[in-house]
Amino acid sequence: MINILELVKKFQSTVLGGMEDGFCRYGKLVSKYPAVAIIFCLVLTGLCSIGFMFWKEESDGLKLWQPQESEYTKQTIWLKENFPPDTRFCSILLLADNVLQPSVLQQFYLLYEDIVKIPYNDTSTTSFWKTICRKIPGGDCMEFSPLQVFKESDGSYNKENINSLTLAQIQDKINTVWGRTESLFGSVSKTADGKVESAKAMTARFIIYSKNREDESKDFELKLINMVNTRQFKDGVRAYPLTPRSFGDLVGGSISGKM
């Protein structure tokens, strides 16, 4: 009668013994010809790395998550090719205990100033934002933020006036134009007579005209994201950027992080 246990032990001894003998021979070979072993490893690694020359990171959600033969995918691709979108929306969300506080509004204005000053490229002082923004009939850039209600009569901002605003003045101004700015605020608290007295969030939106300049638009969006994410705010203020490239960056980062 065949002893199964003995067969298993014999098989185990044969396999382990063969592996030990093989690694022993390999170790002796490497110790005898170290230079050859090193060169061989470098050459093999180099040959296996050639594929990285053709590496392309895909962050298009349509290609990553949707079946390429589905009707939805085909129709979406056709729509993009025949009616490409020419508008991109960038947003910045500011959070604080009360975003109507003068210090919050002042920090937001300084951030806005720096965004407008982002240069078009490393050798230019031209405003990147004013170059690619979608224009309104008057020629100004299309943007929506609570700051706009504090513009001067000529459409410009007066930094001294913004820095001198009090909480009461900000509340009065916001209440005067509440119908036009309500969608820019979140977690709003009102008085018994319906007047806005505080809000925990506010949003600024920047509208980009991206027709035939998608790469430029993405470049501006990246600079905006980096500026907001690396900025040091005071008084518990927090800011979060969201742009059309944000989803692709998130997906690409997630994929790269798992490789």
C-alpha positions in Angstrom: 0.0 0.0 0.0 1.3 3.4 -1.0 2.2 5.6 2.0 0.9 9.0 1.1 2.8 10.7 3.9 6.1 9.3 2.8 5.4 10.4 -0.8 4.7 13.9 0.3 7.9 14.0 2.4 9.9 12.7 -0.5 8.4 15.2 -2.9 9.0 18.0 -0.5 12.6 16.9 0.1 13.2 16.7 -3.7 11.7 20.2 -4.4 13.4 22.0 -1.5 16.6 20.2 -2.1 16.6 21.1 -5.8 15.9 24.8 -4.9 18.6 24.9 -2.3 21.1 23.3 -4.7 20.1 25.7 -7.5 20.5 28.8 -5.3 23.8 27.5 -4.0 25.1 27.1 -7.6 23.7 30.6 -8.5 25.5 32.1 -5.5 28.8 30.5 -6.3 28.5 31.7 -9.9 27.8 35.3 -8.9 30.7 35.2 -6.4 33.0 33.9 -9.1 32.0 36.4 -11.8 30.6 39.4 -9.8 31.2 42.0 -12.6 29.4 39.8 -15.2 26.5 39.4 -12.8 26.2 43.1 -12.2 26.4 44.0 -15.9 23.8 41.3 -16.7 21.4 42.6 -14.2 21.8 46.2 -15.4 21.3 45.2 -19.1 18.3 43.0 -18.3 16.7 45.8 -16.2 17.4 48.3 -19.0 15.8 46.1 -21.6 12.7 45.5 -19.5 12.4 49.3 -18.9 12.2 50.2 -22.6 8.5 50.0 -22.4 8.4 53.0 -20.2 9.4 55.1 -23.2 5.9 54.4 -24.6 4.1 54.9 -21.2 1.0 57.0 -21.4 -1.1 57.8 -18.4 -4.8 57.7 -19.2 -7.1 59.8 -17.0 -10.1 60.1 -19.3 -13.0 58.7 -17.3 -14.8 57.7 -20.5 -11.9 55.4 -21.5 -11.2 54.1 -18.0 -14.7 53.2 -16.8 -17.0 52.9 -19.8 -17.1 49.9 -22.3 -15.7 51.3 -25.5 -18.3 49.6 -27.6 -21.3 51.0 -25.7 -23.7 53.4 -27.4 -23.1 55.9 -24.6 -19.3 56.0 -25.3 -19.7 56.2 -29.1 -22.3 59.0 -28.9 -20.2 60.9 -26.3 -17.1 60.7 -28.5 -19.1 61.8 -31.6 -20.5 64.7 -29.6 -17.0 65.9 -28.5 -15.6 65.6 -32.0 -18.5 67.4 -33.7 -19.5 69.9 -31.0 -16.5 70.3 -28.7 -17.2 72.3 -25.6 -15.6 75.7 -25.5 -16.2 76.6 -21.9 -14.6 75.3 -18.7 -15.6 76.1 -15.2 -13.2 76.5 -12.3 -14.4 76.9 -8.7 -12.9 77.8 -5.4 -14.7 76.9 -2.2 -13.9 78.8 0.9 -14.9 77.6 4.4 -14.8 79.4 7.7 -16.9 79.9 10.8 -18.3 83.0 9.1 -17.1 83.8 5.6 -18.7 87.3 5.9 -16.0 88.3 8.5 -13.8 91.1 7.1 -10.6 89.0 7.6 -12.0 86.2 5.4 -13.1 88.6 2.6 -9.7 90.2 2.7 -7.9 86.9 2.4 -10.1 86.0 -0.5 -9.4 89.2 -2.2 -5.6 88.7 -1.9 -6.0 85.2 -3.3 -8.1 86.6 -6.2 -5.3 89.2 -6.9 -2.7 86.5 -7.1 -4.8 84.4 -9.4 -5.2 87.3 -11.8 -1.5 87.9 -11.6 -0.6 84.3 -12.7 1.7 84.9 -15.7 0.9 83.4 -19.1 4.3 81.7 -19.2 7.7 82.0 -17.6 8.9 84.7 -19.9 5.7 86.9 -19.8 4.0 89.1 -17.3 0.7 89.0 -19.2 -2.2 87.8 -17.0 -2.9 84.1 -17.8 -6.5 84.5 -16.6 -7.3 87.6 -18.7 -5.8 85.8 -21.7 -8.0 82.7 -21.6 -11.1 83.9 -19.7 -14.5 84.0 -21.4 -15.4 87.7 -21.9 -18.7 89.4 -21.3 -19.9 92.0 -23.8 -18.2 94.8 -21.9 -14.8 93.1 -22.3 -14.4 92.0 -18.7 -13.7 88.4 -17.7 -16.7 86.2 -16.8 -16.4 85.4 -13.1 -18.8 85.1 -10.2 -17.9 85.7 -6.6 -19.1 87.6 -3.5 -16.2 90.0 -4.1 -18.0 91.5 -7.1 -20.6 93.3 -5.0 -17.7 95.4 -3.6 -16.5 96.7 -7.0 -16.2 100.4 -7.6 -18.5 102.2 -10.1 -15.8 101.7 -12.8 -15.8 98.0 -12.3 -12.4 97.9 -10.5 -11.5 96.8 -7.0 -10.2 99.3 -4.3 -8.0 97.3 -2.0 -8.1 100.0 0.7 -11.9 100.1 0.7 -12.0 96.3 1.0 -9.6 96.3 3.8 -11.6 98.9 5.7 -14.9 97.0 5.5 -16.7 96.1 8.7 -18.8 93.0 9.3 -21.9 95.2 9.4 -21.1 96.8 6.1 -20.5 93.4 4.5 -23.8 92.1 5.8 -25.7 95.1 4.6 -24.2 94.9 1.1 -24.8 91.1 0.8 -28.4 91.5 1.9 -28.9 94.3 -0.6 -28.0 91.9 -3.5 -28.9 88.6 -1.9 -31.1 87.5 -4.8 -28.0 87.6 -7.1 -25.5 86.1 -4.7 -27.5 83.5 -2.8 -26.2 80.6 -4.9 -22.6 81.6 -3.9 -23.1 80.9 -0.2 -23.7 77.8 1.9 -24.8 77.0 5.5 -26.4 80.5 5.8 -27.8 81.8 9.1 -30.4 84.5 9.1 -31.9 86.8 11.7 -35.5 86.6 12.8 -36.5 89.2 10.1 -34.8 87.2 7.3 -31.5 89.1 7.0 -28.3 87.2 6.4 -25.9 87.4 9.3 -23.4 84.6 8.6 -22.4 81.8 6.3 -19.9 79.0 6.6 -19.1 78.7 2.9 -18.8 80.8 -0.2 -17.8 80.0 -3.8 -16.0 81.8 -6.6 -16.3 80.7 -10.2 -13.9 81.4 -13.1 -15.2 80.8 -16.6 -12.6 79.8 -19.2 -13.0 80.1 -23.0 -11.2 76.9 -24.0 -12.0 76.6 -27.7 -8.8 75.4 -29.5 -6.8 76.0 -26.3 -7.5 73.0 -24.1 -3.8 72.6 -23.2 -3.5 76.2 -22.1 -6.7 75.9 -20.1 -5.4 72.8 -18.3 -2.1 74.6 -17.6 -4.0 77.5 -16.0 -6.1 75.2 -14.0 -3.0 73.4 -12.7 -1.5 76.7 -11.6 -4.7 77.7 -9.9 -4.9 74.4 -8.1 -1.3 74.6 -6.9 -1.8 78.2 -5.7 -4.8 77.4 -3.7 -3.5 74.2 -2.2 -0.2 75.6 -1.1 -1.6 78.9 0.3 -1.5 79.5 4.0 -4.7 81.0 5.3 -5.4 82.5 8.7 -8.3 82.5 11.2 -9.4 78.9 10.3 -10.1 79.7 6.7 -9.8 76.7 4.3 -10.0 76.7 0.5 -10.6 73.9 -2.0 -10.2 74.2 -5.8 -12.2 72.3 -8.3 -11.5 72.4 -12.0 -12.3 70.2 -15.1 -8.9 68.6 -14.8 -9.3 67.8 -11.1 -11.1 64.5 -11.8 -8.4 63.4 -14.3 -5.6 64.3 -11.9 -7.3 62.4 -9.1 -7.8 59.3 -11.2 -4.3 59.5 -12.6 -2.8 59.9 -9.2 -4.8 57.0 -7.8 -3.7 54.8 -10.6 0.0 55.8 -10.4 -0.1 55.3 -6.6 -1.1 51.7 -7.0 1.6 50.8 -9.5 
